[in-house]
Amino acid sequence: MPRVHRAVVQAAAVAAFCGAGASLSHAEDWKRFLGSEGNSTSTEQEAPPIRWDDQTNVRWKAELPGDGVSSPIVVDDKVFVTSYSGYGTGGENEEMEDLKRHLTCYDAASGEQLWSKTVDAVLPEDPYRPPGVTAHGYASHTPASDGQRVFAFFGKTGIIAFDLQGNELWRQSVGTGSGPERWGSAASPIVYQSGDQTMVIVTASEESESMFAFDAATGKQAWKTEAGDFQGTWSTPTLVKADGRTDLVISVPGEVWGLNPESGKLRWYSRGVTDSTASASAVGVDGVVYAVGGRSGDAVAVRAGGKGDVNDSQVVWDAKIPGRFASPIVHQGHLYVFSGGVLSCYDAQSGDRVGQKRLDASRADGGAQADGGSPPGEDRGRRGGRGGGGGFGDRRSMEYATPVLAGGNLYVVHPGGDFFVVRATPEMELLATNHLTDPTGFSASPAVSQGRLYLRSGKTLYCVADSGE
């Protein structure tokens, strides 16, 4: 019997949902992890600058109230980012009881802090010790927004909804459990909208081996799906349109699942990344789902919109595509993946590699590799290897960030503070190598809005924009 049939426990959807749907958002908003469409692609005509450094084209930078590796989002000319403080920051005599989470809002144009909310942690948390939590800390989940509200997921502390002015609207627990390794959780929430129905969907793999949906306005639970194979899943789900419907797609260890976003029920499944963990998020473009991210290099492309076991009917190709944490980017018939200091290009129709380019860091703290294997700093001797000895030194060698596509160029983040701008063609012409001096490293994926590039280091938020703007 297929493993997914044994694992997935379906839950009935709530018959009615409360509250009105969100208003139309600005076209330039970047409302969730990997952008509003979940594919790390900006559709704006105005692109960020190609060159910047500590003195050039940094419009503003703002100190965050704590540490973290979550990515910024941009909604209604505001930037939202999460962080943590009090424990696991490298200070002396830190106690878990002092752990706090923060959601902070900045003016997108000026960097002025508009508000910051602090949340006490639900304890006990996973301890700050290697391997695992030391590599990413306690603010790894990127917030999401429906244009009216911002949803911050803090693991065992739950999912909390705020309005854009910082008023708490509701909070819900999704469990307080831990996986066997106690590596902490990292999957980010996403928003599903259909008509006047708006839900926030949370993957609580570590907390309860479950996926939840909550009404965005009220916080009322809409559905819950339990599955043992969520354990080991750090990937963020995405929404893929195909055959006149929308599938909720997630990469889990060994498989790709397509669920009904309105009920949480499984619609289809296929083979996927064969590792015992799933860290990179699958992306969907033109109805095709691309799942990469295994240390073994197994990757798959599968058409959404199927039913049941779609291995024979919907799988487009299987390929060897080395990767670990960064999600792929699809552009003009090609698939781009960054791993081990190497940017690779593949034919999106066949999975065949058509190009590869090593992006050398300007400093030795990155340790980029040419073989596309496990990222530097990863503990290779343990299941899934979530990182080593703790502190920001490790985060300057952990390639968590996914590049972003804007203006036909790929903006690639190296954790040590180098940023490569590469033409998104099979030749992958290197246009610029930029550097920001920041000892806390860059593990967050960028956000793009109105020609501005937002970069988050461990403790600082940067806005990169043309100085002539």
CORRA-V533581 format. One record per backbone hydrogen bond with DSSP energy under -1.0 kcal/mol. CO is the residue of the C=O (numbers start at 1). NH is the residue of the N-H. E is the energy in kcal/mol with one decimal. If there is no record, write none. Layout:
[[CO | NH | E] [CO | NH | E]]
This chain:
[[2 | 5 | -1.1] [2 | 6 | -1.1] [3 | 7 | -1.9] [4 | 8 | -2.3] [9 | 226 | -1.4] [26 | 29 | -1.7] [30 | 74 | -2.5] [31 | 145 | -1.8] [32 | 35 | -2.1] [34 | 40 | -3.4] [35 | 38 | -1.7] [40 | 405 | -2.5] [56 | 53 | -1.9] [57 | 465 | -1.9] [60 | 463 | -2.8] [62 | 461 | -2.7] [67 | 84 | -2.0] [73 | 80 | -2.4] [74 | 30 | -2.2] [75 | 78 | -1.1] [77 | 108 | -2.2] [78 | 75 | -2.8] [79 | 106 | -2.6] [80 | 73 | -2.0] [81 | 104 | -2.5] [83 | 102 | -2.7] [84 | 67 | -2.6] [85 | 100 | -2.6] [95 | 98 | -2.1] [96 | 99 | -2.1] [99 | 121 | -1.5] [100 | 85 | -2.0] [101 | 119 | -3.3] [102 | 83 | -1.8] [103 | 117 | -2.8] [104 | 81 | -1.9] [105 | 114 | -2.7] [105 | 115 | -1.4] [106 | 79 | -2.8] [107 | 111 | -2.3] [112 | 107 | -2.8] [115 | 105 | -3.1] [117 | 103 | -2.1] [119 | 101 | -2.8] [127 | 129 | -1.6] [132 | 135 | -2.1] [133 | 136 | -1.0] [133 | 137 | -3.8] [139 | 69 | -1.8] [139 | 70 | -1.6] [144 | 151 | -3.5] [149 | 146 | -1.3] [150 | 162 | -2.6] [151 | 144 | -1.8] [152 | 160 | -2.6] [154 | 157 | -2.0] [155 | 158 | -2.0] [158 | 154 | -2.8] [159 | 172 | -2.5] [160 | 152 | -2.7] [161 | 169 | -3.5] [161 | 170 | -1.1] [162 | 150 | -2.8] [163 | 166 | -2.0] [167 | 163 | -2.2] [170 | 161 | -3.0] [172 | 159 | -2.5] [190 | 201 | -3.1] [192 | 199 | -2.9] [194 | 197 | -2.1] [197 | 194 | -2.7] [198 | 216 | -2.5] [199 | 192 | -3.0] [200 | 214 | -2.3] [201 | 190 | -1.9] [202 | 212 | -2.8] [204 | 208 | -2.2] [204 | 210 | -1.4] [207 | 177 | -2.2] [209 | 227 | -2.5] [210 | 204 | -2.3] [211 | 225 | -2.8] [212 | 202 | -2.3] [213 | 222 | -3.3] [213 | 223 | -1.3] [214 | 200 | -2.5] [215 | 219 | -2.5] [220 | 215 | -3.0] [222 | 14 | -2.3] [223 | 213 | -2.2] [225 | 211 | -2.5] [226 | 9 | -3.2] [227 | 230 | -1.9] [228 | 231 | -1.4] [230 | 233 | -2.1] [232 | 278 | -2.5] [238 | 249 | -3.0] [240 | 247 | -3.3] [242 | 245 | -1.5] [245 | 242 | -2.5] [247 | 240 | -2.7] [248 | 259 | -3.2] [249 | 238 | -2.5] [250 | 257 | -2.6] [252 | 255 | -1.7] [254 | 272 | -1.8] [255 | 252 | -2.4] [256 | 270 | -2.0] [257 | 250 | -2.0] [258 | 267 | -3.1] [258 | 268 | -2.0] [259 | 248 | -2.9] [260 | 263 | -1.2] [260 | 264 | -3.3] [265 | 260 | -2.8] [267 | 308 | -3.3] [268 | 258 | -2.6] [269 | 310 | -2.3] [270 | 256 | -2.2] [273 | 254 | -2.6] [278 | 234 | -3.6] [283 | 290 | -3.0] [285 | 288 | -1.8] [287 | 304 | -2.7] [288 | 285 | -2.5] [289 | 302 | -2.4] [290 | 283 | -1.8] [291 | 300 | -2.1] [294 | 297 | -1.4] [297 | 321 | -3.7] [299 | 319 | -2.1] [300 | 291 | -2.7] [301 | 316 | -2.9] [301 | 317 | -1.3] [302 | 289 | -3.3] [308 | 269 | -2.2] [310 | 314 | -2.9] [310 | 315 | -1.0] [314 | 303 | -2.5] [317 | 301 | -2.2] [319 | 299 | -2.0] [329 | 336 | -3.1] [331 | 334 | -1.3] [333 | 348 | -2.2] [334 | 331 | -2.8] [335 | 346 | -2.6] [336 | 329 | -2.1] [337 | 344 | -2.8] [339 | 342 | -1.8] [341 | 359 | -3.0] [342 | 339 | -2.4] [343 | 357 | -2.9] [344 | 337 | -2.1] [345 | 354 | -2.7] [345 | 355 | -1.6] [346 | 335 | -2.9] [347 | 351 | -3.3] [352 | 347 | -3.2] [355 | 345 | -2.9] [357 | 343 | -3.1] [375 | 378 | -1.6] [378 | 380 | -1.1] [379 | 382 | -1.1] [391 | 395 | -1.0] [392 | 396 | -1.1] [394 | 397 | -2.2] [398 | 400 | -2.1] [404 | 411 | -3.0] [405 | 42 | -3.1] [406 | 409 | -1.8] [408 | 424 | -2.4] [409 | 406 | -2.6] [410 | 422 | -2.6] [411 | 404 | -1.7] [412 | 420 | -2.3] [414 | 417 | -2.1] [415 | 442 | -2.1] [417 | 436 | -2.3] [418 | 414 | -2.9] [419 | 434 | -3.1] [420 | 412 | -3.2] [421 | 431 | -2.9] [421 | 432 | -1.4] [422 | 410 | -3.6] [423 | 425 | -2.3] [425 | 428 | -1.5] [429 | 423 | -2.9] [432 | 421 | -2.6] [434 | 419 | -2.6] [438 | 441 | -1.4] [441 | 458 | -1.4] [447 | 454 | -3.2] [449 | 452 | -1.7] [452 | 449 | -2.1] [453 | 464 | -3.3] [454 | 447 | -1.7] [455 | 462 | -3.3] [459 | 64 | -3.0] [460 | 457 | -3.0] [461 | 62 | -2.7] [462 | 455 | -2.0] [463 | 59 | -1.8] [463 | 60 | -1.2] [464 | 453 | -2.8] [466 | 469 | -2.3]]
